[in-house]
Amino acid sequence: MKRQLLLLASFLLTMTAFSQSEKYTKAMEQLVPAVDTTRSIDGLTNLSNSFQRIADAEKNQWLPYYYAALTQVNAAYMIGMGQMGMADKTDPIADKAEQLLTKAETLSKDNSEIYCVKKMIASLRLIGDPQNRYMTYGPAAAEALATAKSLNPANPRPTLLEAQDKLFTPEQFGGSKTEAKALLEEAIKKFEAFKPESTIHPAWGLSTAQYFLSEIK
């Protein structure tokens, strides 16, 4: 009888865990596609808040923290779009994104996707005050990008980020549209071959690469 009760308890715990896991996956599946299609500051901020709510509920899943950080950074880039020296507006967002990403990294070490967002945060801080921050955040961004590439050479997102750097950096500081074009073409090939681990793992970036490539042509 005791053994039967233990088996029943184990079964109920398994079913509860499965139900919670299924609920988590469905909630994430509703939000993840919007990461690649949301093009407004308010939309990205709301999306980040939604991921944070899932993260706060789950606590042991790195993906919601990762996406919450990523969408924060994307919102900040839109705030500073085409402008330098907006640290007063973008630094608080970078701070929040960094806190979220630290939680993600605690749950998933040596993760190429997390290092992509680290690179984006470092670049965000750099453009907030390029004159005073280049020597600090330029190397930090380059190091994070190199780590992202080394951790998963098949990941297309580090190549996309590198292409964007080449595209938007003035030629006198190392930018090159020719190199950007080659990197975008490489990124697109990687996107075509890349297989996300699941329906909720990172898959963003292909449409961005295609858009920038079309602008160069």
N, C-alpha and C positions, 0 to 999 in steps of 0.2 A: 504493500500500500504506500509506504514511504517513497519507494522508488517511482511509483506511478505519479505521485504528487510532484516529485522533483522533475520528472519528464514533462508534466503539464506546465509547471512554472517555467521551465526552459523554453517550451513551445510558445507560451504567451509572451515571454520576453523577446523572443525572436520575431514573432509577428508584430509586436509593438515597434521594434527597431526597424523592421521592414516598412511598416506603415509610415513612420517618421521619415525614413530615407526617401520613400516615394513622394511624400508631400514636399520635402525639400527640393527634390529634383524637378518636380512640376512647377514649383514656385520660381526656381532658377530658369527653367526653360521659357517661361513667360517674359523674362527680363533680358536674358543674354543677347538675343538678336538685336535688341534696341541699342546695344553698345556700339554697333557698327552703323546705325542709321540715324541716331539722334544728333541733331545739328543746331541745338539752341542751348544757351547757358542754363535757362530754367529747366529745360528738359533733362539735361545732363545732371544738374543738381538734384532734381527729383529722383532720377534713376539711381544716383549714388545713395540717396536716403533710403530707397527701397532695398538696395543691396545691404546697407548697414542694418536694417531691421532683420533681414534674414541672418546676417552674421551674428547679431546679438542673440538671436533665438537658437542658433546652432552651436556657435562658439568653437567647435572642433573642425570646421570646414574652412580651408584657406581661400577657396574661390570667391565667396561673397565679399570678404575683406579686400581681396585683389581687385575685383570689379568696382567696389566702392571707391578704392583709391584711384583706379584708372579713370573713372568718370569724373572724379573731382579734378584730376589733372587736365582732362580734356576741356572741362568747363573753364578752367583758369587760362588755358591757351586761347580760348575764344574771347575771354575778357581782354587779353593783351594782344589780340590778333593784329599783326602789322605794326605793333608799337613796342618800343623798348622802354626800360626804366619805369615799370609799373609795379615795382616790388611791394608798395604799400597795399595794392589790391591783390596781387597773386601770392605773396609770401604766406598769408594766413591759410590759403587753400593748400599750398604746398606743405605746410605744417600738418594740416589735417590728413592729407593724402599719405604723408610719411608715417603718421601714427597708425593708420589703417594698414599700410603695407608692412609695417613691422609685425603686426599681428598675423598677417598672412605668412610672413617668412618664419615666424615661430612655429607655424603648423606645417610648413613645406620648405625645407632647406635646399639650397643649391638649385633653385628653380629658375630656368631661363626666362619664363614669363614675368616673374617678379623682378628680375634684373632689368627687363625692358622698361618697367614702370619706374624703377630706380633711376634709370637713365633719363626718362622723361621729366622726373622731378628735378634732377640736377640741372637739366637744360632750362627748365622753367625758372629756377632760381637765378641762373646765369643771365637770362634775358631780362630779368627784373632789374638788374643793375650791372650791365655787361662791363663797364669800365672798371668797376671795383671788384667784380667777382670772377673775372675770366680765369685768373690763376688758381682759384679754388674749385669752381664748379665746372670749368672746362675739362680738367683732368678727371674729375669725379664722374662726369657724364661719359667720357671716353672709356674709363675703366669699367663702368657698369655695362656699357655696350659690348665691350670685349668679353666680359664674363658671360653675358647673355648668349653671345655667339658660341663661346667655347662649351657652355653647358649643353647646348642643343644646336649643332650646326645645321640641322634640317629646319629649324624654326624660321619662318619667313619674316617675323616681325623685327628682329634686330637689323636685318638687311633693309627693310622699309625705313626704319628710323635713321640708319646711316645715309640712305638716299635723300631723306628729307634734310638732313644736315648739309649735304653737298648742294642741294637745290637752293636752300635759303641762306647759306653763308656767302657773303661777298667773296669774289674771286681772290682778292688780295689777302684774305684770311683763310684760304684753302677751299673755297666753294668751287663747284664746277658743274654746269648743266650736263656736260658730256658724261662725266662720271656718275651724276645722278641718274641719267637715263639708263646707263648700263646696270646700275644697282637696282633700279626699279624693274627692269626686265628680269634680272636675276630673282628679285623678290617674287614677282608674279609666277615664275616657274616653280619656285619653292611653295607658293600658296597652292598651286595646282596639284602638287605632289603631297602636301601636308595633310595628315589625318589626325584631327583632334582626338583626344583620349575618350571623350564622351560628348553628348549633346550640349553639355554645359561648360566644357573646357574652351579655352581661348581659340577663336577662329577669326577674329577681327583683322581688318587691314587690307584685304584684297581690293575692295572698291576704292580705297584711298590710293593705293599704288596705281591702279588703273587710271584714276582721275589725274594724278600728277604726271603720269606718263603721257596722257593725251594733251596736257597743257604744254609739255616740252615739244611735242611734235608740232 
